[in-house]
Amino acid sequence: MTKSPEQIKNQLEFWFLKYFDKTKEDFNGKEKFTLFELVDEIVNEKVINQASLMSNEIPVFILEISEENYVIATTERFIKLEGSAFNEINYREFSGHSGYKEVTIVRKGFRKVADVKTEGLLKEFGIKKTDGTVIYWIIPTGTSGFAFWNVTKRCELVGRKYLE
């Protein structure tokens, strides 16, 4: 059941909004993980210029790792931009996430200080490919990282069913 890029975009946005239980109007584009169409024009242009999008490809989500580093989920693939470096994983090659590579709990006495749900940390996150390999990309922990994990796991379905 092949879908058009616009249909895939709408499906991905539906999953995003359902995960957060919000409407598009509840987002302003300044969130660490947000809808691409909401980000400011400077980030939008920078990412579009660097991402080498295909003619019908639409960027749908953006996960900010730092001021110069992003992961973009389009209608066809994940794109990681690190400064001028570029990596990609096509949804046809994507079989799911393996999660954060290391769950480290830092303790001070009896008090837990940080783990992968702590906001503001960066940890290696596994993206599984259909050939069995796992690619690790560093992404934020906390709300934005877990939202990225939960929303984009469905990109496996996009690659398996919706793309030609």
OpenMM code with the backbone's topology and positions (N, CA, C; nanometers):
from openmm import Vec3, app, unit

residues = "MET THR LYS SER PRO GLU GLN ILE LYS ASN GLN LEU GLU PHE TRP PHE LEU LYS TYR PHE ASP LYS THR LYS GLU ASP PHE ASN GLY LYS GLU LYS PHE THR LEU PHE GLU LEU VAL ASP GLU ILE VAL ASN GLU LYS VAL ILE ASN GLN ALA SER LEU MET SER ASN GLU ILE PRO VAL PHE ILE LEU GLU ILE SER GLU GLU ASN TYR VAL ILE ALA THR THR GLU ARG PHE ILE LYS LEU GLU GLY SER ALA PHE ASN GLU ILE ASN TYR ARG GLU PHE SER GLY HIS SER GLY TYR LYS GLU VAL THR ILE VAL ARG LYS GLY PHE ARG LYS VAL ALA ASP VAL LYS THR GLU GLY LEU LEU LYS GLU PHE GLY ILE LYS LYS THR ASP GLY THR VAL ILE TYR TRP ILE ILE PRO THR GLY THR SER GLY PHE ALA PHE TRP ASN VAL THR LYS ARG CYS GLU LEU VAL GLY ARG LYS TYR LEU GLU".split()
positions = [
    Vec3(0.0846, -0.1174, 0.0000),
    Vec3(0.0000, 0.0000, 0.0000),
    Vec3(0.0896, 0.1244, 0.0000),
    Vec3(0.1326, 0.1661, -0.1138),
    Vec3(0.2194, 0.2819, -0.1281),
    Vec3(0.1414, 0.4094, -0.0964),
    Vec3(0.2090, 0.5028, -0.0274),
    Vec3(0.1483, 0.6321, 0.0034),
    Vec3(0.2350, 0.7428, -0.0551),
    Vec3(0.1713, 0.8540, -0.0843),
    Vec3(0.2438, 0.9705, -0.1359),
    Vec3(0.3236, 1.0341, -0.0218),
    Vec3(0.4245, 1.1148, -0.0557),
    Vec3(0.4991, 1.1845, 0.0498),
    Vec3(0.4080, 1.2669, 0.1414),
    Vec3(0.3083, 1.3326, 0.0852),
    Vec3(0.2157, 1.4131, 0.1670),
    Vec3(0.1347, 1.3239, 0.2616),
    Vec3(0.0920, 1.2066, 0.2147),
    Vec3(0.0195, 1.1130, 0.3009),
    Vec3(0.1098, 1.0608, 0.4127),
    Vec3(0.2352, 1.0320, 0.3807),
    Vec3(0.3303, 0.9853, 0.4826),
    Vec3(0.3545, 1.0958, 0.5846),
    Vec3(0.3733, 1.2186, 0.5385),
    Vec3(0.3915, 1.3329, 0.6290),
    Vec3(0.2727, 1.3436, 0.7242),
    Vec3(0.1523, 1.3360, 0.6704),
    Vec3(0.0320, 1.3459, 0.7533),
    Vec3(0.0246, 1.2326, 0.8549),
    Vec3(0.0627, 1.1116, 0.8139),
    Vec3(0.0620, 0.9972, 0.9051),
    Vec3(0.1642, 1.0167, 1.0170),
    Vec3(0.2864, 1.0587, 0.9817),
    Vec3(0.3900, 1.0825, 1.0823),
    Vec3(0.3480, 1.1926, 1.1791),
    Vec3(0.2895, 1.3003, 1.1275),
    Vec3(0.2419, 1.4083, 1.2144),
    Vec3(0.1306, 1.3595, 1.3062),
    Vec3(0.0431, 1.2748, 1.2555),
    Vec3(-0.0637, 1.2178, 1.3383),
    Vec3(-0.0042, 1.1411, 1.4558),
    Vec3(0.0956, 1.0561, 1.4291),
    Vec3(0.1596, 0.9797, 1.5363),
    Vec3(0.2275, 1.0717, 1.6372),
    Vec3(0.2928, 1.1775, 1.5893),
    Vec3(0.3591, 1.2759, 1.6750),
    Vec3(0.2575, 1.3418, 1.7684),
    Vec3(0.1505, 1.3938, 1.7115),
    Vec3(0.0498, 1.4640, 1.7912),
    Vec3(-0.0215, 1.3695, 1.8872),
    Vec3(-0.0443, 1.2470, 1.8435),
    Vec3(-0.1074, 1.1475, 1.9309),
    Vec3(-0.0161, 1.1145, 2.0488),
    Vec3(0.1144, 1.0993, 2.0243),
    Vec3(0.2088, 1.0693, 2.1322),
    Vec3(0.2038, 1.1783, 2.2390),
    Vec3(0.2057, 1.3030, 2.1969),
    Vec3(0.2053, 1.4148, 2.2916),
    Vec3(0.0651, 1.4482, 2.3424),
    Vec3(-0.0386, 1.3943, 2.2765),
    Vec3(-0.1776, 1.4249, 2.3090),
    Vec3(-0.2017, 1.5760, 2.3024),
    Vec3(-0.1554, 1.6352, 2.1917),
    Vec3(-0.1681, 1.7793, 2.1702),
    Vec3(-0.2077, 1.8053, 2.0258),
    Vec3(-0.2378, 1.9319, 1.9972),
    Vec3(-0.2625, 1.9739, 1.8597),
    Vec3(-0.1384, 2.0460, 1.8079),
    Vec3(-0.1330, 2.0670, 1.6789),
    Vec3(-0.0191, 2.1356, 1.6183),
    Vec3(-0.0022, 2.2764, 1.6771),
    Vec3(-0.1125, 2.3391, 1.7125),
    Vec3(-0.1087, 2.4747, 1.7671),
    Vec3(-0.0420, 2.4797, 1.9046),
    Vec3(-0.0281, 2.3660, 1.9713),
    Vec3(0.0365, 2.3613, 2.1031),
    Vec3(0.1891, 2.3661, 2.0932),
    Vec3(0.2438, 2.3586, 1.9739),
    Vec3(0.3887, 2.3598, 1.9527),
    Vec3(0.4295, 2.4924, 1.8886),
    Vec3(0.5520, 2.5374, 1.9205),
    Vec3(0.5980, 2.6649, 1.8653),
    Vec3(0.7264, 2.6520, 1.7834),
    Vec3(0.7800, 2.5304, 1.7708),
    Vec3(0.9013, 2.5096, 1.6932),
    Vec3(1.0294, 2.5277, 1.7723),
    Vec3(1.0179, 2.5655, 1.8979),
    Vec3(1.1365, 2.5839, 1.9819),
    Vec3(1.1645, 2.4609, 2.0691),
    Vec3(1.0788, 2.3610, 2.0613),
    Vec3(1.0987, 2.2378, 2.1366),
    Vec3(1.2201, 2.1638, 2.0808),
    Vec3(1.2863, 2.0845, 2.1635),
    Vec3(1.4033, 2.0070, 2.1185),
    Vec3(1.3636, 1.9032, 2.0138),
    Vec3(1.2444, 1.8464, 2.0256),
    Vec3(1.1909, 1.7543, 1.9251),
    Vec3(1.0573, 1.8117, 1.8823),
    Vec3(1.0482, 1.8513, 1.7562),
    Vec3(0.9281, 1.9214, 1.7125),
    Vec3(0.9010, 1.8949, 1.5648),
    Vec3(0.7926, 1.9492, 1.5184),
    Vec3(0.7574, 1.9410, 1.3772),
    Vec3(0.8476, 2.0353, 1.2982),
    Vec3(0.9032, 1.9853, 1.1914),
    Vec3(0.9998, 2.0627, 1.1134),
    Vec3(0.9404, 2.1930, 1.0608),
    Vec3(0.8162, 2.1885, 1.0176),
    Vec3(0.7563, 2.3085, 0.9579),
    Vec3(0.7439, 2.4239, 1.0568),
    Vec3(0.7613, 2.3972, 1.1857),
    Vec3(0.7480, 2.5015, 1.2872),
    Vec3(0.8798, 2.5679, 1.3265),
    Vec3(0.9930, 2.5105, 1.2865),
    Vec3(1.1219, 2.5682, 1.3278),
    Vec3(1.1437, 2.7024, 1.2585),
    Vec3(1.2286, 2.7855, 1.3199),
    Vec3(1.2506, 2.9180, 1.2621),
    Vec3(1.3203, 2.9075, 1.1266),
    Vec3(1.3094, 3.0142, 1.0515),
    Vec3(1.3560, 3.0159, 0.9128),
    Vec3(1.5060, 2.9892, 0.8995),
    Vec3(1.5851, 3.0367, 0.9940),
    Vec3(1.7306, 3.0179, 0.9873),
    Vec3(1.7657, 2.8695, 0.9970),
    Vec3(1.7076, 2.8002, 1.0950),
    Vec3(1.7323, 2.6562, 1.1105),
    Vec3(1.6771, 2.5824, 0.9894),
    Vec3(1.5583, 2.6179, 0.9471),
    Vec3(1.4943, 2.5547, 0.8322),
    Vec3(1.5848, 2.5615, 0.7095),
    Vec3(1.6329, 2.6794, 0.6760),
    Vec3(1.7185, 2.6959, 0.5581),
    Vec3(1.8498, 2.6204, 0.5717),
    Vec3(1.9098, 2.6275, 0.6900),
    Vec3(2.0375, 2.5591, 0.7124),
    Vec3(2.0217, 2.4085, 0.6921),
    Vec3(1.9175, 2.3534, 0.7493),
    Vec3(1.8942, 2.2092, 0.7393),
    Vec3(1.8598, 2.1695, 0.5960),
    Vec3(1.7726, 2.2435, 0.5321),
    Vec3(1.7342, 2.2131, 0.3937),
    Vec3(1.8571, 2.2152, 0.3027),
    Vec3(1.9418, 2.3141, 0.3187),
    Vec3(2.0621, 2.3250, 0.2351),
    Vec3(2.1594, 2.2111, 0.2592),
    Vec3(2.1687, 2.1645, 0.3816),
    Vec3(2.2670, 2.0617, 0.4158),
    Vec3(2.2148, 1.9199, 0.3957),
    Vec3(2.0844, 1.9006, 0.3994),
    Vec3(2.0267, 1.7661, 0.4022),
    Vec3(2.0176, 1.6969, 0.2669),
    Vec3(2.0354, 1.7666, 0.1579),
    Vec3(2.0267, 1.7060, 0.0244),
    Vec3(1.8984, 1.6251, 0.0078),
    Vec3(1.7865, 1.6914, 0.0258),
    Vec3(1.6577, 1.6232, 0.0139),
    Vec3(1.6303, 1.5824, -0.1300),
    Vec3(1.5629, 1.4690, -0.1456),
    Vec3(1.5214, 1.4236, -0.2779),
    Vec3(1.4017, 1.5074, -0.3229),
    Vec3(1.3682, 1.5008, -0.4490),
    Vec3(1.2676, 1.5916, -0.5053),
    Vec3(1.1320, 1.5865, -0.4343),
    Vec3(1.0836, 1.4702, -0.3972),
    Vec3(0.9526, 1.4595, -0.3325),
    Vec3(0.9606, 1.4411, -0.1814),
    Vec3(1.0800, 1.4458, -0.1260),
    Vec3(1.1003, 1.4198, 0.0166),
    Vec3(1.0608, 1.5420, 0.1003),
    Vec3(0.9908, 1.5166, 0.2105),
    Vec3(0.9447, 1.6241, 0.2981),
    Vec3(1.0023, 1.6030, 0.4380),
    Vec3(1.0720, 1.7030, 0.4940),
    Vec3(1.1164, 1.6908, 0.6332),
    Vec3(0.9952, 1.7040, 0.7257),
    Vec3(0.9838, 1.6136, 0.8240),
    Vec3(0.8658, 1.6120, 0.9101),
    Vec3(0.9013, 1.6490, 1.0541),
    Vec3(1.0030, 1.5847, 1.1121),
    Vec3(1.0440, 1.6114, 1.2502),
    Vec3(1.1883, 1.6584, 1.2530),
    Vec3(1.2216, 1.7308, 1.3591),
    Vec3(1.3604, 1.7676, 1.3826),
    Vec3(1.3900, 1.7502, 1.5312),
    Vec3(1.5006, 1.6839, 1.5585),
    Vec3(1.5501, 1.6654, 1.6950),
    Vec3(1.6792, 1.7448, 1.7060),
    Vec3(1.6795, 1.8449, 1.7923),
    Vec3(1.7999, 1.9253, 1.8111),
    Vec3(1.8908, 1.8571, 1.9118),
    Vec3(2.0131, 1.8306, 1.8688),
    Vec3(2.1131, 1.7717, 1.9570),
    Vec3(2.1970, 1.8834, 2.0177),
    Vec3(2.2333, 1.9788, 1.9352),
    Vec3(2.3033, 2.1000, 1.9787),
    Vec3(2.2769, 2.2054, 1.8720),
    Vec3(2.3372, 2.3217, 1.8869),
    Vec3(2.3107, 2.4302, 1.7925),
    Vec3(2.3489, 2.3960, 1.6483),
    Vec3(2.4446, 2.3072, 1.6297),
    Vec3(2.4907, 2.2712, 1.4953),
    Vec3(2.4566, 2.1279, 1.4550),
    Vec3(2.3948, 2.0512, 1.5445),
    Vec3(2.3711, 1.9090, 1.5198),
    Vec3(2.2229, 1.8759, 1.5339),
    Vec3(2.1711, 1.8036, 1.4340),
    Vec3(2.0289, 1.7706, 1.4310),
    Vec3(2.0082, 1.6304, 1.3751),
    Vec3(1.8944, 1.5709, 1.4110),
    Vec3(1.8448, 1.4531, 1.3408),
    Vec3(1.7114, 1.4950, 1.2808),
    Vec3(1.6972, 1.4729, 1.1528),
    Vec3(1.5744, 1.5057, 1.0819),
    Vec3(1.5097, 1.3745, 1.0396),
    Vec3(1.3813, 1.3636, 1.0636),
    Vec3(1.3038, 1.2506, 1.0118),
    Vec3(1.2193, 1.3063, 0.8977),
    Vec3(1.2425, 1.2548, 0.7791),
    Vec3(1.1686, 1.3001, 0.6610),
    Vec3(1.0634, 1.1946, 0.6269),
    Vec3(1.0038, 1.2093, 0.5130),
    Vec3(0.9077, 1.1093, 0.4666),
    Vec3(0.9769, 0.9839, 0.4139),
    Vec3(1.1129, 0.9846, 0.4050),
    Vec3(1.1859, 0.8704, 0.3498),
    Vec3(1.2985, 0.8158, 0.4363),
    Vec3(1.3549, 0.9002, 0.5255),
    Vec3(1.4755, 0.8570, 0.5955),
    Vec3(1.5044, 0.9442, 0.7173),
    Vec3(1.5966, 0.8926, 0.7999),
    Vec3(1.6562, 0.9716, 0.9072),
    Vec3(1.7823, 1.0349, 0.8505),
    Vec3(1.8034, 1.1613, 0.8807),
    Vec3(1.9244, 1.2314, 0.8387),
    Vec3(1.9872, 1.2918, 0.9632),
    Vec3(2.1142, 1.2602, 0.9850),
    Vec3(2.1860, 1.3204, 1.0978),
    Vec3(2.2850, 1.4213, 1.0435),
    Vec3(2.2719, 1.5439, 1.0902),
    Vec3(2.3614, 1.6521, 1.0509),
    Vec3(2.4470, 1.6883, 1.1710),
    Vec3(2.5776, 1.6711, 1.1552),
    Vec3(2.6740, 1.7074, 1.2595),
    Vec3(2.7713, 1.8057, 1.1985),
    Vec3(2.7505, 1.9338, 1.2261),
    Vec3(2.8330, 2.0344, 1.1601),
    Vec3(2.8147, 2.0214, 1.0103),
    Vec3(2.9215, 1.9911, 0.9382),
    Vec3(2.9102, 1.9718, 0.7935),
    Vec3(2.8987, 1.8238, 0.7556),
    Vec3(2.9076, 1.7337, 0.8544),
    Vec3(2.8952, 1.5894, 0.8275),
    Vec3(2.7480, 1.5517, 0.8104),
    Vec3(2.7265, 1.4442, 0.7338),
    Vec3(2.5921, 1.4027, 0.6944),
    Vec3(2.5850, 1.2505, 0.6991),
    Vec3(2.4894, 1.1955, 0.7736),
    Vec3(2.4647, 1.0509, 0.7750),
    Vec3(2.3164, 1.0287, 0.7535),
    Vec3(2.2825, 0.9128, 0.6982),
    Vec3(2.1412, 0.8855, 0.6730),
    Vec3(2.1100, 0.7376, 0.6895),
    Vec3(1.9853, 0.7103, 0.7227),
    Vec3(1.9327, 0.5739, 0.7252),
    Vec3(1.7949, 0.5793, 0.6601),
    Vec3(1.7819, 0.5125, 0.5473),
    Vec3(1.6556, 0.5069, 0.4756),
    Vec3(1.5585, 0.4188, 0.5539),
    Vec3(1.4314, 0.4562, 0.5548),
    Vec3(1.3317, 0.3770, 0.6279),
    Vec3(1.3196, 0.2342, 0.5743),
    Vec3(1.3519, 0.2112, 0.4479),
    Vec3(1.3485, 0.0749, 0.3935),
    Vec3(1.4539, -0.0135, 0.4605),
    Vec3(1.5585, 0.0491, 0.5163),
    Vec3(1.6668, -0.0229, 0.5854),
    Vec3(1.6498, -0.0216, 0.7372),
    Vec3(1.5458, 0.0413, 0.7869),
    Vec3(1.5256, 0.0621, 0.9302),
    Vec3(1.4346, -0.0462, 0.9871),
    Vec3(1.4816, -0.1131, 1.0931),
    Vec3(1.3977, -0.2172, 1.1534),
    Vec3(1.3563, -0.1841, 1.2963),
    Vec3(1.3962, -0.0710, 1.3474),
    Vec3(1.3555, -0.0302, 1.4823),
    Vec3(1.4702, 0.0322, 1.5584),
    Vec3(1.4422, 0.0647, 1.6829),
    Vec3(1.5446, 0.1228, 1.7694),
    Vec3(1.5881, 0.0197, 1.8722),
    Vec3(1.7139, 0.0247, 1.9119),
    Vec3(1.7590, -0.0605, 2.0228),
    Vec3(1.7699, 0.0203, 2.1514),
    Vec3(1.7400, 0.1483, 2.1442),
    Vec3(1.7389, 0.2331, 2.2628),
    Vec3(1.8759, 0.2881, 2.2965),
    Vec3(1.8826, 0.3452, 2.4143),
    Vec3(2.0092, 0.4022, 2.4591),
    Vec3(2.1071, 0.2899, 2.4890),
    Vec3(2.2302, 0.3078, 2.4446),
    Vec3(2.3323, 0.2038, 2.4566),
    Vec3(2.3659, 0.1751, 2.6019),
    Vec3(2.3741, 0.2784, 2.6800),
    Vec3(2.4164, 0.2621, 2.8178),
    Vec3(2.3226, 0.3396, 2.9086),
    Vec3(2.2702, 0.2699, 3.0063),
    Vec3(2.1879, 0.3359, 3.1063),
    Vec3(2.2751, 0.3522, 3.2293),
    Vec3(2.3234, 0.4716, 3.2486),
    Vec3(2.4123, 0.4984, 3.3606),
    Vec3(2.3369, 0.5758, 3.4666),
    Vec3(2.3434, 0.5263, 3.5853),
    Vec3(2.2836, 0.5971, 3.6975),
    Vec3(2.3973, 0.6476, 3.7848),
    Vec3(2.4011, 0.7762, 3.8014),
    Vec3(2.5032, 0.8381, 3.8847),
    Vec3(2.4412, 0.8621, 4.0212),
    Vec3(2.5081, 0.8149, 4.1234),
    Vec3(2.4544, 0.8315, 4.2589),
    Vec3(2.5498, 0.9120, 4.3451),
    Vec3(2.4908, 0.9917, 4.4310),
    Vec3(2.5642, 1.0623, 4.5356),
    Vec3(2.5036, 1.0148, 4.6656),
    Vec3(2.5767, 0.9299, 4.7344),
    Vec3(2.5187, 0.8705, 4.8546),
    Vec3(2.4010, 0.7848, 4.8162),
    Vec3(2.2859, 0.8140, 4.8722),
    Vec3(2.1645, 0.7382, 4.8406),
    Vec3(2.0773, 0.8085, 4.7373),
    Vec3(2.1228, 0.9216, 4.6897),
    Vec3(2.0435, 1.0015, 4.5979),
    Vec3(2.0846, 0.9781, 4.4528),
    Vec3(1.9880, 0.9506, 4.3671),
    Vec3(2.0144, 0.9351, 4.2241),
    Vec3(2.0276, 1.0745, 4.1627),
    Vec3(2.1360, 1.0972, 4.0892),
    Vec3(2.1611, 1.2281, 4.0305),
    Vec3(2.1179, 1.2337, 3.8840),
    Vec3(2.1485, 1.1312, 3.8046),
    Vec3(2.1160, 1.1372, 3.6618),
    Vec3(2.1002, 0.9978, 3.6032),
    Vec3(2.0131, 0.9860, 3.5039),
    Vec3(1.9987, 0.8653, 3.4230),
    Vec3(1.9524, 0.9094, 3.2844),
    Vec3(1.9157, 0.8164, 3.1985),
    Vec3(1.8809, 0.8546, 3.0611),
    Vec3(1.7504, 0.9329, 3.0510),
    Vec3(1.6736, 0.9394, 3.1564),
    Vec3(1.5525, 1.0217, 3.1532),
    Vec3(1.5791, 1.1632, 3.2037),
    Vec3(1.7022, 1.1885, 3.2430),
    Vec3(1.7397, 1.3213, 3.2895),
    Vec3(1.7529, 1.4154, 3.1707),
    Vec3(1.6927, 1.5319, 3.1812),
    Vec3(1.7021, 1.6320, 3.0747),
    Vec3(1.8456, 1.6821, 3.0615),
    Vec3(1.8862, 1.7090, 2.9389),
    Vec3(2.0131, 1.7759, 2.9153),
    Vec3(2.1345, 1.6876, 2.8942),
    Vec3(2.1198, 1.5557, 2.9049),
    Vec3(2.2328, 1.4671, 2.8786),
    Vec3(2.2304, 1.4252, 2.7318),
    Vec3(2.3433, 1.3784, 2.6825),
    Vec3(2.3526, 1.3222, 2.5478),
    Vec3(2.4059, 1.1808, 2.5610),
    Vec3(2.3383, 1.0839, 2.4998),
    Vec3(2.3771, 0.9427, 2.5086),
    Vec3(2.3699, 0.8781, 2.3709),
    Vec3(2.4462, 0.7700, 2.3547),
    Vec3(2.4400, 0.6933, 2.2298),
    Vec3(2.3067, 0.6197, 2.2228),
    Vec3(2.2433, 0.6276, 2.1064),
    Vec3(2.1116, 0.5694, 2.0837),
    Vec3(2.1189, 0.4808, 1.9605),
    Vec3(2.0723, 0.3562, 1.9729),
    Vec3(2.0840, 0.2594, 1.8650),
    Vec3(1.9684, 0.2602, 1.7675),
    Vec3(2.0040, 0.2631, 1.6396),
    Vec3(1.9071, 0.2525, 1.5308),
    Vec3(1.9396, 0.1243, 1.4559),
    Vec3(1.8455, 0.0293, 1.4591),
    Vec3(1.8684, -0.1017, 1.3978),
    Vec3(1.8332, -0.0990, 1.2497),
    Vec3(1.9207, -0.1628, 1.1724),
    Vec3(1.8971, -0.1747, 1.0294),
    Vec3(1.8497, -0.3171, 0.9981),
    Vec3(1.7864, -0.3324, 0.8838),
    Vec3(1.7325, -0.4626, 0.8457),
    Vec3(1.8406, -0.5675, 0.8252),
    Vec3(1.9657, -0.5258, 0.8019),
    Vec3(2.0750, -0.6225, 0.7864),
    Vec3(2.1334, -0.6668, 0.9210),
    Vec3(2.0736, -0.6200, 1.0299),
    Vec3(2.1171, -0.6613, 1.1635),
    Vec3(2.2154, -0.5676, 1.2309),
    Vec3(2.2707, -0.4740, 1.1573),
    Vec3(2.3650, -0.3809, 1.2199),
    Vec3(2.2895, -0.2767, 1.3017),
    Vec3(2.3583, -0.2238, 1.4008),
    Vec3(2.3032, -0.1162, 1.4828),
    Vec3(2.3956, 0.0040, 1.4669),
    Vec3(2.3372, 0.1143, 1.4290),
    Vec3(2.4102, 0.2402, 1.4142),
    Vec3(2.3816, 0.3229, 1.5390),
    Vec3(2.4867, 0.3767, 1.5999),
    Vec3(2.4676, 0.4584, 1.7198),
    Vec3(2.4859, 0.6055, 1.6869),
    Vec3(2.3843, 0.6817, 1.7191),
    Vec3(2.3883, 0.8265, 1.7068),
    Vec3(2.3696, 0.8846, 1.8459),
    Vec3(2.4384, 0.9909, 1.8755),
    Vec3(2.4222, 1.0568, 2.0046),
    Vec3(2.3019, 1.1498, 1.9956),
    Vec3(2.2062, 1.1280, 2.0875),
    Vec3(2.0872, 1.2125, 2.0928),
    Vec3(2.0632, 1.2529, 2.2383),
    Vec3(1.9759, 1.3511, 2.2597),
    Vec3(1.9462, 1.3936, 2.3965),
    Vec3(1.8698, 1.2866, 2.4741),
    Vec3(1.8884, 1.2890, 2.6037),
    Vec3(1.8067, 1.2076, 2.6929),
    Vec3(1.6859, 1.2923, 2.7334),
    Vec3(1.6061, 1.2396, 2.8212),
    Vec3(1.4920, 1.3159, 2.8710),
    Vec3(1.3750, 1.3142, 2.7747),
    Vec3(1.2891, 1.4112, 2.7893),
    Vec3(1.1634, 1.4173, 2.7151),
    Vec3(1.1832, 1.4122, 2.5640),
    Vec3(1.2759, 1.4912, 2.5123),
    Vec3(1.2926, 1.4967, 2.3665),
    Vec3(1.3454, 1.3656, 2.3097),
    Vec3(1.4418, 1.3041, 2.3768),
    Vec3(1.4965, 1.1776, 2.3297),
    Vec3(1.3947, 1.0647, 2.3331),
    Vec3(1.3177, 1.0583, 2.4425),
    Vec3(1.2175, 0.9521, 2.4517),
    Vec3(1.1017, 0.9748, 2.3551),
    Vec3(1.0665, 1.1002, 2.3303),
    Vec3(0.9628, 1.1284, 2.2310),
    Vec3(1.0109, 1.0870, 2.0921),
    Vec3(1.1358, 1.1221, 2.0588),
    Vec3(1.1942, 1.0805, 1.9311),
    Vec3(1.1874, 0.9288, 1.9178),
    Vec3(1.2287, 0.8569, 2.0207),
    Vec3(1.2286, 0.7114, 2.0227),
    Vec3(1.0880, 0.6588, 1.9947),
    Vec3(0.9898, 0.7067, 2.0691),
    Vec3(0.8543, 0.6532, 2.0598),
    Vec3(0.7820, 0.6915, 1.9315),
    Vec3(0.8033, 0.8116, 1.8837),
    Vec3(0.7351, 0.8542, 1.7615),
    Vec3(0.7989, 0.7909, 1.6382),
    Vec3(0.9323, 0.7910, 1.6317),
    Vec3(0.9987, 0.7449, 1.5091),
    Vec3(1.0098, 0.5937, 1.4970),
    Vec3(0.9780, 0.5195, 1.6015),
    Vec3(0.9823, 0.3733, 1.5864),
    Vec3(0.8848, 0.3276, 1.4778),
    Vec3(0.7851, 0.4085, 1.4520),
    Vec3(0.6864, 0.3739, 1.3491),
    Vec3(0.7375, 0.3962, 1.2072),
    Vec3(0.8534, 0.4569, 1.1941),
    Vec3(0.9117, 0.4758, 1.0603),
    Vec3(0.9463, 0.3412, 0.9970),
    Vec3(0.9592, 0.2382, 1.0781),
    Vec3(0.9796, 0.1022, 1.0256),
    Vec3(0.8600, 0.0626, 0.9393),
    Vec3(0.7407, 0.0951, 0.9853),
    Vec3(0.6185, 0.0664, 0.9098),
    Vec3(0.6171, 0.1455, 0.7787),
    Vec3(0.6606, 0.2696, 0.7842),
    Vec3(0.6675, 0.3523, 0.6633),
    Vec3(0.7579, 0.2853, 0.5602),
    Vec3(0.8759, 0.2420, 0.6035),
    Vec3(0.9702, 0.1779, 0.5120),
    Vec3(0.9216, 0.0453, 0.4575),
    Vec3(0.8508, -0.0283, 0.5407),
    Vec3(0.8061, -0.1622, 0.5016),
    Vec3(0.6802, -0.1584, 0.4156),
    Vec3(0.5888, -0.0628, 0.4419),
    Vec3(0.4593, -0.0663, 0.3752),
    Vec3(0.4296, 0.0511, 0.2827),
    Vec3(0.4803, 0.1694, 0.3152),
    Vec3(0.4329, 0.2890, 0.2456),
    Vec3(0.5236, 0.3392, 0.1345),
    Vec3(0.6515, 0.3007, 0.1354),
    Vec3(0.7438, 0.3493, 0.0326),
    Vec3(0.7531, 0.2493, -0.0820),
    Vec3(0.7706, 0.3006, -0.2026),
    Vec3(0.7833, 0.2124, -0.3200),
    Vec3(0.9134, 0.1371, -0.3165),
] * unit.nanometer
topology = app.Topology()
chain = topology.addChain("A")
for resn in residues:
    res = topology.addResidue(resn, chain)
    for name in ("N", "CA", "C"):
        topology.addAtom(name, app.Element.getBySymbol(name[0]), res)
